[in-house]
Amino acid sequence: MKDSRWLSLIVLCTGFLLIVVDMTIVNVALPSIQKDLGFSQSGLAWVVNAYLIAFGGLLLLAGRVGDLVGRKRVYLAGLAIFTCASVLCGLSFAQPMLIAARFVQGIGGAVSSAVILAMIVNLFPEPLERAKAFGIFSFIASAGAAVGLVAGGLITQAVSWHWIFFVNLPIGVATAIVSARLLESDRGIGLGKGADGLGAILVTAALMLGVYTIVQTSDYGLVSVRTGVLAAVTFALLAAFVVRQARGRNPILPLRLLRSRKVAGSNLVQALMSTAFLGFFFLASLDLERVQGYGPMAIGLAFMPVAVVMALFSVRFSAQLIGRFGPGAMLVAGQAVAMIALAAVALGPVHPNYFIHLMVPMALLGLGGGLSFPALTMIAMADVSPSDAGLASGLLNTTGQVGGAFGLAVLATVAGGRTLEMLRNGADVGMALSGGFHFAWMVCAATVVVTLGVAAVVLRDAVPQPRIGEEPCLECEAAA
């Protein structure tokens, strides 16, 4: 039984690895795609944005659908959509075809990944085993980005950009076949328990419009009139969704879920953590390419200390540390280490020696992530009943994606503003770019300080509570 559970975890992580790798592998191939299909600079952004809009917009809905109709069924459906759309991406010979295929690929990625955390919760009910399982999952989520950078450079240079999508076909088919045989089937709680069609439309439209607004800020500005109008419409849709959930008979997002301090606080921390970590990786990639002169392969290898250290602690040590000190303490410790790493990079020289100035902060960032992400996932899912686990999983992924996208937009604006200021003051291009990146990294470190405060105050270890949606344990309360 135990062997089959760990094999199931490997299968789930393989499916998630496909999705994570795809998010970064495309970035390396963008120059080749632009040259081959004749994209303009603004048009090329839609190769990434089409995926992000579908992915970020459907995570919450997909997680709830998994609760209702069965998570295995939803996971396999998402994997099939993602794999088929990958083939269409590889076959694309025109701009509209590739953008449309990327949108469908984002749908598949959202549908499959939204239920994975919930499936891991059900596979590993024992806390220590669950911590280890979440550690492995967190490592896959983080290391996949580095794998995508290396694989994207290698495949694009050796063959063509089409094959960064074609490689998903054999892996996706094999993963689907093994998943269908190995994963336990679940029936779900039934559509009658949460088939809120209007609520689904409102939240999906709000999230898609919100992600669209964020990714378009690179063209129109973060404080432009257009951005403000779209943001206002997004918040209006979200407000209508909340009202619908409060009054509807079968809400797609029961508001009782957000009454939990752990659920609400962990989602806030997830958004802030995603801002800091994704912001660092994105801006560091630009710095290594534009200022330091690294090629695609070198950029991927430069991030390897993050993946290696995160793997070591996520898989080997995080579960034992969480079991001994508690997830709240490990979350705070991990964020403290990440803050030191980001501050060290932000205060480093314009042209650093990699082995002296970058390798150690990269390793520390991996340590911070290896301690933080498994702990945060445990906290987020701790108070959630099995019937709401898919929704909680989708919600955590959604806040990570939307928070990370918004954070990237803010950090890119901050970095760009600092660069323009330095150029006006007579700095050369390399110095100005570096100044913008270093200033943004300091903002990342400041964000982690805020995260530390939230984690210490809101997510401090508390007396175990009954899961949301379940009756309280009177014997436990009496004993307390």
N, C-alpha and C positions, 0 to 999 in steps of 0.2 A: 504493500500500500504506500509506504513512504517513498519507495523508489519511483512509483508511478506519479506521485505528486510532484517530485522534483523534476521528473521528465516533462510533466505538464508545464511546470514553470519555465523550463528551457524552451519549450515550444512557444509559449506566450511571449517570452522575451525575444525569440527569433522574429516573430511577427512584428513586434514593436520595433526591433532593430531595423527592419526594412523601412519603416516609416521615418525613424529618426535619421538614418543615413540619407534618405532621399531629400531631407530638408537642407542638408549641407552639400551633398554631392552635386546638386544642380548649380549651386553658386559658383563652383570652380569651372563649370562648363559654359557659363553664360557668355563669355567672349566668343567662343566657337559657335554657339547657337546664334548669336547676333550676326556674325559674319556669314553664316550659311543661309539663314532665313531672311536676312536684310532688316532686322529689327532696328528701329530708332532707339535712342537711350531710354526715353520714357516708355516706349512700347515693350522694351526688354524687361522692364520692371514687372510687367504683368505675368511673365513666366513664373515669377515668385508669388506675386500678389494674388493671382487666381487661386493658387493652392491655399494660401493663408486664409483667404476669406471663407472658402468652403470649410476648411479644417476648423478654424476658430468658431465659426458660426454654428456648426452642427454637433460639437462635442457634448453639450449639455443635453440636447434632445436625444442623441444616440445613447447616452448613458441611461436615460430614463426608459427608452424603448427596450434596452437590455433587461431592465428590471421587470418589464411588463411581459415580454414575449420569450425571454430566455437569452442569457448572455452568450452561450456557445453559438446559438443561431445567428445572433447579431455579429459576433466576432468573425465567424466564417463568411458571412455576407460582406462585411467590410473588407476582408482580405481578398475576396474574389473581385470586388469592385476595384480595389487598389491595383491588383495584379493586371486585370484587363486594361485599366486606364494607363498603366505603365507601358503596355505594348503599343497602345495608340499614341502615346507620347513619342516612343521610339520610331514609329512609322510616320510621324508628322513631317509634311513637306511644305507646309504653309503656316503663317503666323496664327490665323484664327484656329486652325486645327490643334496646334500645340497648346494654346491658351485654354481652349475648351477641354482638352484632355487633362490638363493640369488641374482644372476645376473639379472634374470628376475624380481625379486621383486624390484630391483633398477630401472629397466626400468619403471615399473608401478609407482613407487614413483616419478620419474622425470616427467613423462607425466602428472600426476595429479597435482602435486604441482607447476609446471611451470606456469600455467595459473590462479592460485588462486588470486594473487595480481591484475591482470588485471580485473578479474570478480568483485573484491571488488571496484575497481576504477569506473566501470560502475554502480554498485549498489548505490554508494554514491558520486554523483558529488558535493554535497555541502561540503565546506572545513571542517567545524566543525564536521559534521557527519563522514566524511571520516577519520579525525584524530582519532575519537573515535573507528571507525571500525578497523583502523590500530593498535590502541592500544590493542584491543582485540586479533587481529591476532598475534601481537608481543608477547603478554603474552602466548598464546598457543604455539608459537614456542619455547619460553624459558622454560616455566613450563613443557612442555612435556618431556624434558630431565630428570628432577627430578622424574616425574611420571614413566618414563621408568625404572629408577634405583630401585625405590621402588617396582613396579609391577614385574620386572624381578626377584628380590630376593624372593618375596612372592610366585610367581607361580612356580619358579624352586624348591624351598624348599618344597612347599606343594604338587606339582604334579610331573611334569617333564619338561625338557626344551622344549619338543615338543609343549606344550600348550602355550608357549609365542607366537607361530605362529598361533595356532588354534584359539586363542581368536580374531584374526583379522577377521575371517570368519563371525560371526554374526554381528559384528560392521560394517564391510565393506558392507555386503549385505543390512543392514538396511539403511546405509548412501546412498548407490547407489539408492535404491528405493525412498527415500525421495528426493534426489537430482533430480532424473528424473522427479518427479512431481512438485517440488517447484521452481527449478531454471528456469529462462527464457531462451528460446532457442535463439541462435544467429547464423547467417548463415556464418559469416566470410567474408573476402573481396575476396575470391576465390583463387584457386591455381595459376591462371594465373598472380596474382600480386606478387608472390614471390616463385615460384616453381624452385628454384635453386638447382638441384640435386647434381651437383659437389660441390657447396659450402657447402651443408649439409654434404656430405661425408668428406670434408676437416676439417670442424670445429668439427664434432663429433669425427673423428679420432684423431685430435689434443688434444681435451679435455680428451678423454679416455686415450690416451698415457701419457698426462701430469699428470693426477691423478694416473695412474699406476706407473709412475716414482717417484712421491712423496711418495706414500705408501710403495714402495719398498726400500726407503732410510733407513728404520729401519734395513734392512738386509745387504745392500750394502754400506751404508754411503752417506752422503749428498754431498761429494766432490769426490766421486769415479769416475773412468773412465767410468764405465757403466752408472752411473747417468748422467754424462756429455754428453755422446753420445745420450742417450734417450732424454735429455733436448734439445739438438741441433736439433734432428729430430722433436720434438714437436714445437719448434719455427719456423722451416722451414715450417711445415704444416700450422701454424698460419699465417706466412707471405704470403704463397700461397693463403690462404683464404682471407686475406685482399686485395690482388691484384685482386682476383676474384670478391670481392664485389665492388671494385672501377670501374671495367670494365664491369661487367655483367649487363644485361638488367633488371633482376628481382632478385636483391640480397636478400639473406635470412636475412642479417644484413645490412640494409641501413646505410652507414657510416654517413649520416646526423644525426643519432641518437646520435653519439658520439661527434658531434660538440657542443652539449649543455653542458655548464659548469656544470649544475646541474646533468645531467645524468652521465657524465664522473667522476665528483668529488664524487658523491654519491657512485658510484661503487668502487672507490678507498677507500673511507672511510669504505664501507661495508667489503672489504677484510681485512683492518687493524683491524676493530672492531671484526671480526670473529676470527682473530689470537689471540687477547687478551682474548676474552671471552671464546672461545672453549679451548684455551691453558690453561687457569686457571682451568676450570672444569675438563679437562682430567688429568692434573698434580695433582690437589687437590684430585681427586678420588684415584690416586696412593698413595699420601701421607697419606690419611686417612686410606687406607688399609694396606700399607706396614710399615709405620712408627708409626701411631697412633693405629693400630690394630682394626679398625672398620670393622664390617661385612657389607654385601650388604644392609640390611635394614637400618642400622645406617648411611651408606654413603648417601643413598637417603634422609633420614630425615635431615641430616646435611645441605643439600642444600635447604631445604624448605624455610628458610627466603628469599632466592633469589626469589623463585616463588611467595611467599605471597606478598612481597613488590612490585614486578613487576606487579602482578595482580592488586593491589590497585591503583598504579599510571597509568598503561596502560589503565585500564578500567574506572577509576573514575576521575583522575585529568589531565592526559596528554593532552586530547583534549582541555580542557579549557585553560591550560597553553600555548599550541601551538597557540590557537586562540588569546590569549592576547599578547604574546611576539614573536610569529613567530617560525617556525620549526628550523631555523638556530640557534637561541638563545638557544632553548631547547636542540638541539643536542650538542652544546658546553657545556652547563651546565651538561648534562648527562655524557658526557665524562670526565669532570672535577671530578665529583663524583666518577666515575669508577676508575679514576687514583688514587684517595685517597684510595679507597678500596683495590686496588691491591698492592699499596705501603705498606699499613698497614699489609697485610698478608705477604708480602715479608720480612718485618722487624720484624715479630713476632718470638716467641721462637720456638725451635725445637719440644717441646712437649707442645702445647698450651692448656690452659683451654678453652673449646669450648665457654662457655657463656661469657668469658671475652675477648678472643682474636680472635674468628672466627665469632660469631653470628652477631656482629655489622658490620664488613666488608662485610659479606654475604648480610645483609640487604642493605648496601650502594651500593653494586654491583647490587642488584635488582632495587634500585632507579635509578641508572645510566642507566640500560637497559630499564627501564620503560619510561624514558625521551628520550633516544636516538633512539631506534628502530622505534617507530611510527613516530618521526620527520624525520628520514632519509628516511623512505619509502615514506612519503609525498613529500619530496624534489625530490627523484628519479623519481617519477611518475608525477610530476607537469607539466613538459613541453612536455609530450608525448601525441600524438594524440591517439584517440581511436583505430585506425587501427594498431598502433604499441604497444599498451599496453601489449599484451601478450609477445612480444619480450622483452620489457623493464623489465617485471616481470621475465622472464626466465634469462635475463642477470644479474639482481640483485641477484637472487638465485645462479647463476653460480659463480659469483665473491665471494659470501659468502662461497660456498662449496670449491672452488679451493683455495681461499685465506686462509680459515681455515685449509685445509689439508696441504698446504705448511707451514703455520705458525706452525702447530703441529709438522711437521717434523723438522723445525728449532729449536723449543723450546725443543723437545725431545733430539736433538743433543746437544744443549747447556746444558741442565740438566745433560745428561750423561757424557759430558766432565768435568763438574764441580765435579760430583760425583767421577769419576776416579782420578781426581787431588787430592781430599781430601783423598781418599783411599791410594794413594801413599804417602801422608804426614802423614799417621798413624791414621786417623780417623776411628772409627768403622762404620759398614755398615749403621746403622740407622742414625748416624750423617752425613755420606756422602750423603745418599739419600736425607735427608732433606736439606742439603746444595745445592744440585743440583736443587731441586724443588724451593727453595726460590730464588735462582739466576735467574731461568727461570721466576718466577713471577715478579721479578724486571724488566726483559726484557719486560714482558707484560705491566707493568706500563709505561715503556719508549715508547712502541708502541702506547699507548694511548696518550702520549704527542705529538707524530707525528700526530696522528689522530686529536687531538685538533688543531694543526697548519693548517692542510688541511681544516678542517671544518670552521675555522675562516677566512681563506683567500679565499678558493675556493667556499665554500657554504654559504657565507654571504648572508643575505636576499637582493634580488635585485628587481628592478622594474619588475612587471609581464610581461612575454614575451609570444608571441603567441606560441601555441603548435607546436612542430616539425611536418612538413608535412602540416600545415595549413597556410593560408595567414595571414599576419600581419594586425592588426586592425589599419587602418589609423586614425580613429577618436581618438583612445587611444593615438597614437603617437602625434597627434596634441594637445590633451589635456595636455600631458606631457610637 
